[in-house]
Amino acid sequence: MVKIRLIPTLLYKEPGLVKGEMFDSWRRIGGVVQSIRVYNLREVDELVFLDITATKDQRTPDFAAIDEFADNCFMPFAVGGGIRTTEDIRLLLRAGADKVVINTQAVSNPEIIRRAADMFGSQCIVVSIDARRSGNGHEVYTHSGAKATGLDPAAHARNVAASGAGELIVTSIDQDGMMSGYDLELIRAVSESVSIPVIASGGAGCPQDFVDAVNMGKASSVAAASIFHFTETTPSEVKAHMKDSGLNVRI
C-alpha cells in the first residue's frame, strides 16, 4: 500500500524563506539550508521548495542555488518557481531537483506539461493549483495568487492529468497560513476528479487537520508550513497522530 507522505513546504522570497497569510503579509523565517538540515532530521518524507516571486519578476530559477540546496537535502526535493521551458526543467533536474513544480505555465502554456512528461517522465512533473473561493465554488489563480484565470480547479486538474502530470499540489489561498484547517471541499473536489496523487496544502494548524485532509478531503499526501514554523508541533508528532488514526504513514 502506498504510504501517505508528510511534506513541509519552503517558500522562498529573496534572500530567504518567508511565510504569510493568504499569499500575503510575508514574514521572514530564516535561511534555506538551515531549514533543509533541520527537516533532514525530522522524519519528513519530501520537501517542496517554491520561489514565490520568480514568475512575477520574470526570473528563471536560480540553478546554482538549487544545486546548493539539493546537496544538503537527503530526501526527495521538489522545486518550483520561474519555470517557463523544458530547458528550465532539464537544468533543475540536473541541479539536483527530483521533481519540478509548475503552476503558471500549466495555465498559460499547458503544452509544456505534455512535452515535459514525454521528455522526463510524469513521475517528476508536479502541477501546483492555487485556488480561491468564488461564488459557490473555487477559481484557479496564477502568478502566486495574483491573477485570476476563470478556471475551475477540478476541470484544470483533469486537463493537466490528461497531459501527463504525475501529481498535483492543491493549495487554498483563503486558508493559507491561517492554521484553521484545509479547505476540504476544494481538496476533495480535485481528488475525486483525477486518478493521480493529490497533495493537500494550505491551512494545517493541528495534527487532526492532516487526518481530515486524507479521510475527508481524499488527499493522497499532505503539505504544510506554518504549523512547523509557528507552533511547537513537530513532523514526528503529526505522523504519530496520523498513524494512531489508522493512516498508513512511514515512521
TORDREN-384000 format. One record per residue (C-alpha): chain; x, y, z; residue in one letter. Coordinates in Angstrom, 2 decimals. Layout:
N
+-------+---------+---------+---------+-----+
! chain !       X !       Y !       Z ! res !
+-------+---------+---------+---------+-----+
!     A !       X !       Y !       Z !   a !
...
+-------+---------+---------+---------+-----+
END
This chain:
251
+-------+---------+---------+---------+-----+
! chain !       X !       Y !       Z ! res !
+-------+---------+---------+---------+-----+
!     A !    0.00 !    0.00 !    0.00 !   m !
!     A !    1.29 !    3.46 !   -0.91 !   v !
!     A !    2.24 !    5.45 !    2.17 !   k !
!     A !    0.86 !    8.93 !    2.85 !   i !
!     A !    3.66 !   11.47 !    2.70 !   r !
!     A !    4.18 !   14.41 !    5.04 !   l !
!     A !    5.73 !   17.27 !    3.05 !   i !
!     A !    6.91 !   20.59 !    4.51 !   p !
!     A !    6.81 !   23.50 !    2.08 !   t !
!     A !    9.60 !   26.06 !    1.89 !   l !
!     A !    8.56 !   29.40 !    0.38 !   l !
!     A !   11.46 !   31.48 !   -0.90 !   y !
!     A !   11.43 !   35.24 !   -1.37 !   k !
!     A !   14.93 !   36.53 !   -1.90 !   e !
!     A !   17.07 !   36.50 !    0.20 !   p !
!     A !   15.45 !   33.80 !    2.38 !   g !
!     A !   12.39 !   31.87 !    3.45 !   l !
!     A !    9.07 !   33.53 !    4.24 !   v !
!     A !    5.60 !   32.56 !    5.40 !   k !
!     A !    2.44 !   34.63 !    5.17 !   g !
!     A !   -1.33 !   34.51 !    5.30 !   e !
!     A !   -3.47 !   34.09 !    2.19 !   m !
!     A !   -0.41 !   34.63 !   -0.03 !   f !
!     A !    0.29 !   38.00 !    1.63 !   d !
!     A !    1.75 !   39.60 !    4.79 !   s !
!     A !    5.04 !   37.76 !    4.40 !   w !
!     A !    7.28 !   37.21 !    7.42 !   r !
!     A !   10.92 !   36.22 !    7.27 !   r !
!     A !   11.55 !   32.84 !    8.87 !   i !
!     A !   15.21 !   32.05 !    8.20 !   g !
!     A !   17.59 !   30.53 !    5.73 !   g !
!     A !   17.02 !   27.73 !    3.24 !   v !
!     A !   19.98 !   25.47 !    4.02 !   v !
!     A !   19.39 !   25.68 !    7.77 !   q !
!     A !   15.74 !   24.68 !    7.33 !   s !
!     A !   16.60 !   21.82 !    4.99 !   i !
!     A !   19.11 !   20.46 !    7.50 !   r !
!     A !   16.50 !   20.60 !   10.27 !   v !
!     A !   13.97 !   18.72 !    8.15 !   y !
!     A !   16.60 !   16.10 !    7.30 !   n !
!     A !   16.44 !   15.14 !   10.97 !   l !
!     A !   12.67 !   15.32 !   11.44 !   r !
!     A !   11.25 !   12.29 !    9.69 !   e !
!     A !    9.61 !   14.14 !    6.80 !   v !
!     A !    9.13 !   12.31 !    3.51 !   d !
!     A !    9.81 !   15.05 !    0.98 !   e !
!     A !   10.42 !   18.79 !    0.68 !   l !
!     A !    8.81 !   21.28 !   -1.67 !   v !
!     A !   10.74 !   24.47 !   -2.41 !   f !
!     A !    8.90 !   27.30 !   -4.20 !   l !
!     A !   10.40 !   30.62 !   -5.31 !   d !
!     A !    7.23 !   32.68 !   -4.95 !   i !
!     A !    8.42 !   35.80 !   -6.80 !   t !
!     A !   10.33 !   34.29 !   -9.75 !   a !
!     A !    7.35 !   34.22 !  -12.11 !   t !
!     A !    6.09 !   37.70 !  -11.21 !   k !
!     A !    9.64 !   39.07 !  -11.58 !   d !
!     A !   10.07 !   37.17 !  -14.86 !   q !
!     A !   13.15 !   35.39 !  -13.49 !   r !
!     A !   14.31 !   31.92 !  -14.37 !   t !
!     A !   15.09 !   29.54 !  -11.49 !   p !
!     A !   18.37 !   30.12 !   -9.67 !   d !
!     A !   20.03 !   26.89 !  -10.76 !   f !
!     A !   23.22 !   27.45 !   -8.76 !   a !
!     A !   21.22 !   27.97 !   -5.56 !   a !
!     A !   19.11 !   24.88 !   -6.23 !   i !
!     A !   22.32 !   22.89 !   -6.70 !   d !
!     A !   23.47 !   24.00 !   -3.25 !   e !
!     A !   20.11 !   23.30 !   -1.61 !   f !
!     A !   19.85 !   19.86 !   -3.22 !   a !
!     A !   23.33 !   18.95 !   -1.95 !   d !
!     A !   22.03 !   19.46 !    1.59 !   n !
!     A !   18.69 !   17.69 !    1.11 !   c !
!     A !   18.63 !   13.96 !    1.91 !   f !
!     A !   15.05 !   13.31 !    0.82 !   m !
!     A !   13.08 !   13.83 !   -2.42 !   p !
!     A !   13.24 !   17.50 !   -3.34 !   f !
!     A !   10.58 !   19.21 !   -5.49 !   a !
!     A !   11.36 !   22.68 !   -6.87 !   v !
!     A !    9.11 !   25.32 !   -8.43 !   g !
!     A !    9.06 !   28.97 !   -9.38 !   g !
!     A !   10.05 !   30.66 !  -12.62 !   g !
!     A !    9.81 !   27.55 !  -14.81 !   i !
!     A !    8.92 !   28.52 !  -18.36 !   r !
!     A !   10.56 !   25.97 !  -20.66 !   t !
!     A !   11.55 !   22.32 !  -20.79 !   t !
!     A !   15.16 !   23.55 !  -20.71 !   e !
!     A !   14.47 !   25.09 !  -17.29 !   d !
!     A !   13.16 !   21.71 !  -16.17 !   i !
!     A !   16.21 !   19.89 !  -17.53 !   r !
!     A !   18.55 !   22.27 !  -15.72 !   l !
!     A !   16.64 !   21.92 !  -12.44 !   l !
!     A !   16.78 !   18.14 !  -12.61 !   l !
!     A !   20.48 !   18.32 !  -13.43 !   r !
!     A !   20.97 !   20.65 !  -10.44 !   a !
!     A !   19.52 !   18.02 !   -8.11 !   g !
!     A !   15.76 !   18.50 !   -8.04 !   a !
!     A !   13.90 !   15.19 !   -8.03 !   d !
!     A !   10.66 !   16.81 !   -9.23 !   k !
!     A !    9.63 !   20.15 !  -10.68 !   v !
!     A !    6.52 !   22.08 !   -9.68 !   v !
!     A !    4.71 !   24.02 !  -12.40 !   i !
!     A !    1.90 !   26.47 !  -11.72 !   n !
!     A !    1.51 !   29.49 !  -14.02 !   t !
!     A !    2.82 !   27.80 !  -17.16 !   q !
!     A !    0.37 !   24.93 !  -16.69 !   a !
!     A !   -2.35 !   27.52 !  -17.42 !   v !
!     A !   -0.69 !   29.88 !  -19.89 !   s !
!     A !    1.24 !   27.21 !  -21.81 !   n !
!     A !   -0.34 !   23.84 !  -20.97 !   p !
!     A !    1.58 !   22.07 !  -23.75 !   e !
!     A !    4.66 !   22.29 !  -21.52 !   i !
!     A !    3.16 !   19.59 !  -19.30 !   i !
!     A !    2.84 !   17.14 !  -22.18 !   r !
!     A !    6.32 !   17.90 !  -23.52 !   r !
!     A !    7.92 !   17.68 !  -20.10 !   a !
!     A !    6.18 !   14.39 !  -19.28 !   a !
!     A !    7.35 !   12.95 !  -22.60 !   d !
!     A !   10.92 !   14.12 !  -22.08 !   m !
!     A !   11.46 !   13.47 !  -18.36 !   f !
!     A !    8.63 !   11.19 !  -17.23 !   g !
!     A !    5.37 !   12.01 !  -15.47 !   s !
!     A !    6.82 !   10.98 !  -12.12 !   q !
!     A !    8.82 !   14.21 !  -11.87 !   c !
!     A !    6.17 !   16.64 !  -13.18 !   i !
!     A !    4.04 !   18.16 !  -10.43 !   v !
!     A !    1.37 !   20.75 !  -11.17 !   v !
!     A !    0.53 !   23.24 !   -8.44 !   s !
!     A !   -3.06 !   24.51 !   -8.36 !   i !
!     A !   -3.75 !   27.60 !   -6.23 !   d !
!     A !   -7.43 !   28.43 !   -5.78 !   a !
!     A !   -9.70 !   30.92 !   -4.04 !   r !
!     A !  -13.35 !   30.57 !   -3.17 !   r !
!     A !  -15.57 !   32.15 !   -5.82 !   s !
!     A !  -19.34 !   32.12 !   -5.55 !   g !
!     A !  -20.40 !   28.56 !   -4.81 !   n !
!     A !  -17.10 !   27.08 !   -5.94 !   g !
!     A !  -13.43 !   27.88 !   -6.44 !   h !
!     A !  -11.31 !   29.59 !   -9.09 !   e !
!     A !   -7.72 !   28.88 !  -10.10 !   v !
!     A !   -5.18 !   31.70 !   -9.69 !   y !
!     A !   -1.67 !   32.01 !  -11.10 !   t !
!     A !    1.35 !   34.30 !  -10.51 !   h !
!     A !    1.44 !   33.42 !   -6.78 !   s !
!     A !   -2.24 !   34.13 !   -6.35 !   g !
!     A !   -2.22 !   37.47 !   -8.17 !   a !
!     A !   -4.04 !   36.58 !  -11.40 !   k !
!     A !   -7.50 !   35.06 !  -11.72 !   a !
!     A !   -7.94 !   32.59 !  -14.58 !   t !
!     A !  -11.65 !   31.77 !  -14.60 !   g !
!     A !  -10.75 !   28.06 !  -14.41 !   l !
!     A !  -12.44 !   25.55 !  -12.15 !   d !
!     A !   -9.80 !   23.63 !  -10.12 !   p !
!     A !  -11.25 !   20.18 !  -10.77 !   a !
!     A !  -11.53 !   20.81 !  -14.52 !   a !
!     A !   -7.99 !   22.19 !  -14.61 !   h !
!     A !   -6.78 !   19.16 !  -12.67 !   a !
!     A !   -8.34 !   16.79 !  -15.19 !   r !
!     A !   -6.70 !   18.64 !  -18.07 !   n !
!     A !   -3.18 !   18.61 !  -16.63 !   v !
!     A !   -3.54 !   14.99 !  -15.55 !   a !
!     A !   -4.55 !   14.07 !  -19.10 !   a !
!     A !   -1.50 !   15.97 !  -20.37 !   s !
!     A !    0.83 !   13.86 !  -18.27 !   g !
!     A !    1.23 !   15.48 !  -14.86 !   a !
!     A !    2.19 !   12.84 !  -12.32 !   g !
!     A !    0.99 !   14.64 !   -9.22 !   e !
!     A !   -0.87 !   17.73 !   -8.02 !   l !
!     A !   -0.37 !   20.14 !   -5.14 !   i !
!     A !   -3.66 !   21.88 !   -4.34 !   v !
!     A !   -3.47 !   24.99 !   -2.16 !   t !
!     A !   -6.35 !   27.02 !   -0.78 !   s !
!     A !   -5.30 !   30.67 !   -0.89 !   i !
!     A !   -8.08 !   31.52 !    1.57 !   d !
!     A !   -6.77 !   29.02 !    4.14 !   q !
!     A !   -3.06 !   29.50 !    3.51 !   d !
!     A !   -1.23 !   30.40 !    6.72 !   g !
!     A !   -4.44 !   30.65 !    8.73 !   m !
!     A !   -3.89 !   27.34 !   10.57 !   m !
!     A !   -7.64 !   26.74 !   10.72 !   s !
!     A !   -7.72 !   23.56 !    8.65 !   g !
!     A !   -7.53 !   22.64 !    4.98 !   y !
!     A !  -10.29 !   23.58 !    2.55 !   d !
!     A !  -11.69 !   20.07 !    2.47 !   l !
!     A !  -14.28 !   20.89 !   -0.18 !   e !
!     A !  -11.57 !   22.08 !   -2.58 !   l !
!     A !   -9.24 !   19.17 !   -1.87 !   i !
!     A !  -12.00 !   16.59 !   -2.23 !   r !
!     A !  -13.31 !   18.10 !   -5.48 !   a !
!     A !   -9.88 !   17.85 !   -7.08 !   v !
!     A !   -9.00 !   14.47 !   -5.57 !   s !
!     A !  -12.21 !   12.90 !   -6.82 !   e !
!     A !  -11.70 !   14.30 !  -10.32 !   s !
!     A !   -8.34 !   12.64 !  -11.06 !   v !
!     A !   -6.58 !    9.32 !  -10.56 !   s !
!     A !   -3.12 !   10.80 !   -9.88 !   i !
!     A !   -1.92 !   11.67 !   -6.34 !   p !
!     A !   -3.15 !   14.94 !   -4.82 !   v !
!     A !   -1.21 !   16.74 !   -2.09 !   i !
!     A !   -3.37 !   18.90 !    0.19 !   a !
!     A !   -1.86 !   22.29 !    1.06 !   s !
!     A !   -2.90 !   25.44 !    2.88 !   g !
!     A !   -4.35 !   25.65 !    6.38 !   g !
!     A !   -2.97 !   22.92 !    8.65 !   a !
!     A !   -2.97 !   24.05 !   12.27 !   g !
!     A !   -3.08 !   20.84 !   14.30 !   c !
!     A !   -2.37 !   17.12 !   13.72 !   p !
!     A !   -6.06 !   16.29 !   13.20 !   q !
!     A !   -6.15 !   18.62 !   10.18 !   d !
!     A !   -3.77 !   16.27 !    8.36 !   f !
!     A !   -6.01 !   13.29 !    9.13 !   v !
!     A !   -9.07 !   15.17 !    7.90 !   d !
!     A !   -7.31 !   16.09 !    4.65 !   a !
!     A !   -6.86 !   12.39 !    3.91 !   v !
!     A !  -10.06 !   10.95 !    5.32 !   n !
!     A !  -12.45 !   13.73 !    4.35 !   m !
!     A !  -10.56 !   15.53 !    1.60 !   g !
!     A !   -9.39 !   12.28 !   -0.06 !   k !
!     A !   -5.85 !   13.67 !   -0.40 !   a !
!     A !   -3.02 !   11.26 !   -1.12 !   s !
!     A !   -0.48 !   13.26 !    0.92 !   s !
!     A !   -0.30 !   16.41 !    3.00 !   v !
!     A !    1.85 !   19.54 !    2.85 !   a !
!     A !    2.23 !   22.29 !    5.44 !   a !
!     A !    4.47 !   25.13 !    6.57 !   a !
!     A !    3.08 !   27.45 !    9.28 !   s !
!     A !    2.37 !   24.69 !   11.80 !   i !
!     A !    6.04 !   23.74 !   11.77 !   f !
!     A !    7.35 !   27.32 !   11.86 !   h !
!     A !    4.99 !   28.96 !   14.33 !   f !
!     A !    3.94 !   26.20 !   16.75 !   t !
!     A !    5.81 !   23.58 !   18.75 !   e !
!     A !    4.21 !   20.77 !   16.73 !   t !
!     A !    6.82 !   18.58 !   15.03 !   t !
!     A !    6.50 !   16.41 !   11.93 !   p !
!     A !    7.06 !   13.29 !   14.04 !   s !
!     A !    4.14 !   14.25 !   16.31 !   e !
!     A !    1.92 !   14.75 !   13.26 !   v !
!     A !    2.95 !   11.39 !   11.85 !   k !
!     A !    2.32 !    9.66 !   15.17 !   a !
!     A !   -1.20 !   11.10 !   15.28 !   h !
!     A !   -1.83 !   10.09 !   11.69 !   m !
!     A !   -0.67 !    6.54 !   12.43 !   k !
!     A !   -2.82 !    6.38 !   15.58 !   d !
!     A !   -5.75 !    7.46 !   13.41 !   s !
!     A !   -5.23 !    4.47 !   11.15 !   g !
!     A !   -3.37 !    6.16 !    8.30 !   l !
!     A !   -0.50 !    4.46 !    6.51 !   n !
!     A !    2.49 !    6.69 !    7.17 !   v !
!     A !    6.21 !    5.99 !    7.35 !   r !
!     A !    7.51 !    6.19 !   10.93 !   i !
+-------+---------+---------+---------+-----+
END
